[in-house]
Amino acid sequence: MDDKQASVPYFVHEGAMARMERIIKILAWLLVAALIIFVINNIIWMEYVERQRQETTIEEVVDATGVYEQSNQTTD
Protein backbone atom coordinates (compact mmCIF):
# COMPACT_ATOMS: atom_id res chain seq x y z
CA MET A 1 0.00 0.00 0.00
CA ASP A 2 1.23 3.43 -0.93
CA ASP A 3 0.33 5.98 1.76
CA LYS A 4 0.61 9.27 -0.07
CA GLN A 5 -0.55 12.45 1.55
CA ALA A 6 -2.86 14.50 -0.64
CA SER A 7 -1.62 17.99 -1.42
CA VAL A 8 -3.56 20.96 -2.64
CA PRO A 9 -1.79 23.84 -4.38
CA TYR A 10 -1.68 27.10 -2.41
CA PHE A 11 -3.62 29.18 -4.94
CA VAL A 12 -6.43 26.57 -5.08
CA HIS A 13 -6.75 26.61 -1.28
CA GLU A 14 -6.69 30.42 -1.13
CA GLY A 15 -9.32 30.62 -3.87
CA ALA A 16 -11.59 28.24 -2.00
CA MET A 17 -11.14 30.18 1.25
CA ALA A 18 -11.91 33.51 -0.46
CA ARG A 19 -15.05 32.00 -1.99
CA MET A 20 -16.18 30.69 1.42
CA GLU A 21 -15.58 34.11 3.00
CA ARG A 22 -17.79 35.73 0.36
CA ILE A 23 -20.51 33.14 0.88
CA ILE A 24 -20.44 33.61 4.66
CA LYS A 25 -20.58 37.39 4.27
CA ILE A 26 -23.58 37.15 1.93
CA LEU A 27 -25.36 34.76 4.31
CA ALA A 28 -24.72 37.09 7.25
CA TRP A 29 -26.22 40.05 5.37
CA LEU A 30 -29.21 37.93 4.35
CA LEU A 31 -29.74 36.92 7.97
CA VAL A 32 -29.65 40.56 9.09
CA ALA A 33 -32.09 41.52 6.32
CA ALA A 34 -34.45 38.68 7.28
CA LEU A 35 -34.39 39.75 10.93
CA ILE A 36 -35.14 43.37 10.00
CA ILE A 37 -38.05 42.27 7.80
CA PHE A 38 -39.33 40.04 10.61
CA VAL A 39 -39.22 42.87 13.16
CA ILE A 40 -40.96 45.33 10.81
CA ASN A 41 -43.63 42.74 9.97
CA ASN A 42 -44.16 42.03 13.66
CA ILE A 43 -44.57 45.74 14.47
CA ILE A 44 -47.10 46.19 11.66
CA TRP A 45 -49.02 43.09 12.80
CA MET A 46 -49.14 44.26 16.42
CA GLU A 47 -50.49 47.66 15.34
CA TYR A 48 -53.15 45.94 13.21
CA VAL A 49 -54.23 43.68 16.08
CA GLU A 50 -54.38 46.64 18.47
CA ARG A 51 -56.50 48.61 15.99
CA GLN A 52 -58.88 45.64 15.63
CA ARG A 53 -59.10 45.30 19.41
CA GLN A 54 -59.94 49.02 19.78
CA GLU A 55 -62.64 48.83 17.10
CA THR A 56 -64.15 45.78 18.79
CA THR A 57 -64.12 47.55 22.15
CA ILE A 58 -65.87 50.60 20.68
CA GLU A 59 -68.55 48.41 19.09
CA GLU A 60 -69.13 46.58 22.40
CA VAL A 61 -69.54 49.88 24.26
CA VAL A 62 -72.03 51.15 21.68
CA ASP A 63 -73.99 47.88 21.86
CA ALA A 64 -74.06 47.98 25.67
CA THR A 65 -75.39 51.55 25.79
CA GLY A 66 -77.91 50.99 23.02
CA VAL A 67 -76.60 54.03 21.15
CA TYR A 68 -75.91 53.51 17.49
CA GLU A 69 -74.31 55.86 15.03
CA GLN A 70 -75.62 56.32 11.57
CA SER A 71 -73.27 57.30 8.82
CA ASN A 72 -73.91 60.64 7.20
CA GLN A 73 -75.13 59.73 3.73
CA THR A 74 -75.71 63.02 1.98
CA THR A 75 -75.76 63.37 -1.75
CA ASP A 76 -74.09 66.40 -3.19
PAKOLTOR-560100 format. One record per residue (C-alpha): residue in one letter; x, y, z. Coordinates in pm, 1 decimal. Layout:
// PAKOLTOR-560100
PT   residuo          u          v          w
PT         A          X          Y          Z
...
// end
This chain:
// PAKOLTOR-560100
PT   residuo          u          v          w
PT         M        0.0        0.0        0.0
PT         D      122.6      343.0      -92.5
PT         D       32.8      598.0      175.7
PT         K       61.2      926.7       -6.9
PT         Q      -54.9     1245.4      155.5
PT         A     -286.3     1450.3      -63.5
PT         S     -161.7     1798.7     -142.3
PT         V     -355.7     2095.8     -264.2
PT         P     -178.7     2383.6     -437.9
PT         Y     -167.9     2709.5     -240.5
PT         F     -361.6     2917.9     -494.3
PT         V     -642.9     2657.0     -507.7
PT         H     -674.6     2661.3     -128.4
PT         E     -669.4     3041.9     -113.5
PT         G     -932.3     3061.8     -387.5
PT         A    -1159.4     2823.8     -199.6
PT         M    -1114.2     3017.7      124.8
PT         A    -1191.1     3351.0      -46.2
PT         R    -1505.3     3200.4     -198.5
PT         M    -1618.4     3068.7      141.8
PT         E    -1557.9     3411.1      299.8
PT         R    -1778.6     3573.1       36.2
PT         I    -2050.9     3313.9       87.7
PT         I    -2044.1     3361.2      465.7
PT         K    -2057.5     3739.3      427.3
PT         I    -2358.3     3715.3      193.3
PT         L    -2535.6     3475.9      430.5
PT         A    -2471.5     3708.5      725.2
PT         W    -2622.0     4004.8      536.5
PT         L    -2921.3     3793.3      435.0
PT         L    -2974.1     3691.9      797.1
PT         V    -2965.2     4056.3      909.4
PT         A    -3209.1     4152.3      632.3
PT         A    -3445.2     3868.1      727.6
PT         L    -3439.0     3975.2     1093.2
PT         I    -3513.7     4336.9      999.7
PT         I    -3804.5     4227.2      779.6
PT         F    -3932.9     4003.5     1060.7
PT         V    -3921.6     4286.8     1315.7
PT         I    -4095.7     4532.7     1081.0
PT         N    -4362.6     4274.0      996.9
PT         N    -4415.9     4202.9     1365.8
PT         I    -4457.3     4574.3     1447.0
PT         I    -4709.7     4619.3     1165.6
PT         W    -4902.2     4309.0     1279.6
PT         M    -4913.8     4425.8     1641.6
PT         E    -5049.1     4766.0     1533.5
PT         Y    -5314.6     4593.7     1321.2
PT         V    -5423.1     4368.1     1607.8
PT         E    -5437.7     4664.0     1847.1
PT         R    -5650.2     4861.3     1599.2
PT         Q    -5888.1     4564.4     1562.7
PT         R    -5909.8     4530.3     1940.7
PT         Q    -5994.5     4901.7     1977.9
PT         E    -6264.3     4882.8     1710.2
PT         T    -6415.1     4578.1     1879.4
PT         T    -6412.4     4754.8     2215.3
PT         I    -6586.8     5060.2     2067.8
PT         E    -6855.1     4840.7     1909.1
PT         E    -6913.4     4658.3     2240.0
PT         V    -6953.7     4988.4     2425.7
PT         V    -7203.1     5114.6     2167.5
PT         D    -7398.8     4787.8     2186.2
PT         A    -7406.2     4798.2     2566.6
PT         T    -7538.8     5154.9     2578.9
PT         G    -7790.9     5098.6     2302.0
PT         V    -7660.2     5402.8     2114.6
PT         Y    -7591.2     5351.1     1749.1
PT         E    -7430.7     5586.1     1503.4
PT         Q    -7562.4     5632.1     1156.6
PT         S    -7326.6     5729.5      881.9
PT         N    -7390.8     6063.6      720.3
PT         Q    -7513.0     5973.2      373.1
PT         T    -7571.0     6302.3      198.4
PT         T    -7576.1     6337.4     -174.5
PT         D    -7408.8     6640.0     -319.3
// end
